[in-house]
């Protein structure tokens, strides 16, 4: 039960980490890597912005490594929470919203529609200033009602 609570807590905390990272790092000192994500898309499959998947994967990999050393421990479940959030982020952001993979083209789910609307509001700003809606899985309720 404790390990499940660790996993769930880390998964939920990752939304806060993502929000802070997106607002202050991606739209701040690492804008160079994130900028192409806010520009019109061309034929490129990859963006410089994809480096953030690697950056977020590194702590998970390290935690998995040390989380199985001498038997599974709490570090493994912290890494699992980060990884589970990353999978959800990928499915929501790259598959559902940006359609980089054409798996879920149409949805009538109000939660998923709200996520799409909030992300469109985020992308209406092509520069790093004046951004809003930096989260991914939890966005303001007003987007569910629009």
C-alpha positions in Angstrom: 0.0 0.0 0.0 2.9 2.4 0.8 4.5 1.8 -2.5 1.2 2.5 -4.3 0.8 5.8 -2.4 4.4 6.7 -3.3 3.7 6.0 -7.0 0.4 8.0 -6.9 1.9 10.9 -5.0 4.8 11.2 -7.5 2.4 11.0 -10.4 0.4 13.9 -9.1 3.4 15.9 -8.1 4.8 15.5 -11.6 1.9 17.8 -12.8 3.4 20.6 -10.6 6.9 19.8 -11.7 5.7 19.9 -15.4 3.9 23.3 -14.8 7.0 24.9 -13.2 9.4 23.4 -15.7 7.2 24.5 -18.7 6.7 28.0 -17.4 10.2 28.8 -16.0 12.6 26.6 -17.9 11.0 25.8 -21.3 9.7 29.4 -21.6 12.8 30.7 -19.8 16.4 29.7 -20.1 15.8 26.7 -22.3 13.5 28.5 -24.8 15.9 27.7 -27.6 14.8 24.0 -27.3 11.1 24.8 -26.8 10.7 27.6 -29.4 10.2 25.3 -32.4 7.3 23.7 -30.7 5.4 27.0 -30.8 6.0 27.5 -34.5 4.0 26.2 -37.5 4.9 22.6 -38.3 6.8 21.4 -41.2 7.8 17.9 -42.5 10.2 17.3 -39.6 9.2 14.3 -37.4 11.3 15.6 -34.5 11.6 19.0 -32.8 14.3 20.4 -30.6 11.6 20.4 -28.0 11.8 16.5 -27.9 15.0 16.9 -25.8 12.7 17.4 -22.8 11.5 13.8 -23.1 15.1 12.7 -22.6 15.7 15.1 -19.8 12.7 13.8 -17.9 13.6 10.2 -18.6 17.0 10.4 -17.0 15.8 10.6 -13.4 13.4 7.7 -14.0 16.2 5.6 -15.4 18.5 6.4 -12.4 15.6 5.7 -10.0 14.8 2.4 -11.6 18.4 1.4 -11.5 18.8 2.1 -7.8 15.3 1.0 -7.0 16.0 -2.6 -7.9 19.5 -2.8 -6.4 19.2 -5.3 -3.6 15.5 -5.8 -4.1 12.7 -3.5 -5.1 12.5 -0.4 -2.9 10.7 3.0 -2.8 13.0 4.5 -5.5 11.6 2.1 -8.0 8.1 3.4 -7.4 9.2 7.0 -7.6 10.7 6.2 -11.0 7.5 4.4 -11.9 5.4 7.5 -11.0 7.6 9.7 -13.2 7.4 7.2 -16.1 3.6 6.8 -15.8 3.2 10.6 -15.9 5.5 10.7 -19.0 3.4 8.1 -20.8 0.3 10.1 -20.0 1.9 13.3 -21.1 3.0 11.7 -24.4 -0.5 10.3 -25.1 -2.2 13.6 -24.3 0.3 16.1 -25.7 1.8 14.4 -28.7 -0.9 12.0 -29.7 -4.2 13.6 -28.8 -3.4 17.4 -29.0 -0.7 17.7 -31.6 -1.6 14.6 -33.6 2.0 13.6 -34.2 0.6 10.1 -34.3 -2.9 9.6 -35.7 -4.2 7.3 -33.1 -7.0 9.3 -31.4 -8.3 11.8 -34.0 -11.8 12.3 -32.7 -13.1 12.4 -29.2 -16.3 13.6 -27.6 -14.9 13.3 -24.1 -15.3 16.7 -22.3 -12.1 16.3 -20.3 -10.0 15.6 -23.4 -11.7 18.5 -25.2 -10.9 20.8 -22.3 -7.3 19.8 -22.4 -7.2 20.5 -26.1 -8.7 23.9 -25.7 -6.4 24.9 -22.9 -3.4 23.8 -25.0 -4.6 25.8 -28.0 -4.7 28.9 -25.7 -1.2 28.1 -24.7 0.0 27.9 -28.3 -1.7 31.1 -29.5 1.4 32.8 -28.2 4.3 32.1 -30.6 6.9 33.7 -28.3 8.0 32.8 -24.8 6.2 35.7 -23.1 2.5 36.0 -22.2 2.0 32.2 -21.9 -0.8 30.6 -20.0 -2.0 27.0 -19.3 1.4 25.5 -18.6 0.0 22.3 -17.1 -1.0 19.2 -19.0 -3.4 16.9 -17.2 -5.0 19.5 -14.9 -6.2 22.7 -16.6 -8.6 25.4 -15.4 -12.2 24.4 -15.3 -13.2 27.2 -17.7 -11.8 25.2 -20.6 -14.2 22.4 -20.0 -17.2 24.7 -20.2 -16.1 26.6 -23.4 
